Amino acid sequence: MKLFSLTAAVCLLAATAHANHCQQYTEQNDIDECYMKIALDYALLHNPRFPFGALVVDHTQNEISCFGANSNRKNKLLHGETAAFWNCTELYPSPTNDDMSDPGLDWSHQTLYTTGEPCPMCAAQSIYRGVARVVWGTSIPDINRSGRQQLMIRMDDVIASARLGGNRPDHRVPVTQGGVLKDECDHAFWCSFSNFRDQEYHQSMIEEDQQVFIAKRDNDYQCVNVPFRKKL
């Protein structure tokens, strides 16, 4: 747990440095793009080979609550979203040691920003954690077409499966917004996952009639160095 505390503290310092920049915006689209850029920059800095970055933002105050990034160093299950949730609970612990009913953050005031559409594991965590919104950049299908293994279950399908007792629809689920800074996020994932695009990948993409997709990505996204950036 001390590791998370240290990470959370570093993230809080980073958040302080970035906060004022996004607070200048009043239009929701501008706010979303600003925070997504921060999430992507953080991911490219932290782990450019797996640029899954996330941050949690208090949208009622327009302030960053915490950061997270996919690490793979200590626990590969710590996806960016999971790391962000952990860091938030370390920074804002329950005052009564009861995170279930008395969390340290009002999660209904929080928006999760993540460079990649949450996998089913992270989508479920977003529901259980109780965030109000989830904003993502690159879709699960496009991450997969970039070469990386994915569970091909969309976040909206996970949300639609949420039920209260007695099989009642659960309406306490986040609102989603996809495709924010999609071009920049697509560029990062395409370049970062180049080593996964082996012969078997190309054969499968041919069978799926995706040659044009590959050609367009190779043309649009030049991968010269790390971090891979375009129009950031």
BELHU-V760732 format. One record per backbone hydrogen bond with DSSP energy under -1.0 kcal/mol. CO is the residue of the C=O (numbers start at 1). NH is the residue of the N-H. If there is no record, write none. Layout:
CO&NH / CO&NH
This chain:
1&5 / 2&6 / 3&7 / 4&8 / 5&9 / 6&10 / 7&11 / 8&12 / 9&13 / 10&14 / 11&15 / 12&16 / 13&17 / 14&18 / 15&19 / 18&22 / 19&23 / 22&25 / 27&31 / 28&32 / 29&33 / 30&34 / 31&35 / 32&36 / 33&37 / 34&38 / 35&39 / 36&40 / 37&41 / 38&42 / 39&43 / 40&44 / 41&45 / 42&46 / 43&47 / 47&50 / 50&52 / 51&53 / 52&70 / 53&115 / 54&68 / 55&113 / 56&65 / 56&66 / 57&59 / 57&111 / 58&62 / 58&63 / 63&58 / 66&56 / 68&54 / 75&78 / 77&79 / 79&83 / 80&84 / 81&85 / 82&86 / 83&87 / 84&88 / 85&89 / 86&90 / 87&91 / 88&92 / 94&97 / 98&102 / 105&107 / 106&109 / 107&110 / 109&59 / 110&132 / 110&133 / 111&57 / 112&135 / 113&55 / 114&137 / 115&138 / 119&123 / 120&124 / 121&125 / 122&126 / 123&127 / 124&128 / 125&129 / 126&130 / 126&131 / 132&175 / 133&112 / 134&177 / 135&114 / 136&180 / 138&117 / 139&143 / 140&144 / 141&145 / 142&146 / 143&148 / 144&147 / 151&153 / 154&158 / 155&159 / 156&160 / 159&162 / 162&170 / 168&164 / 171&173 / 175&134 / 177&136 / 179&182 / 181&185 / 182&186 / 183&187 / 184&188 / 185&189 / 186&190 / 187&191 / 188&192 / 189&193 / 191&194 / 193&196 / 194&197 / 196&198 / 198&202 / 199&203 / 200&204 / 201&205 / 202&206 / 203&207 / 204&208 / 205&210 / 206&209 / 210&214 / 211&215 / 212&216 / 213&217 / 214&218 / 215&219 / 216&220 / 217&221
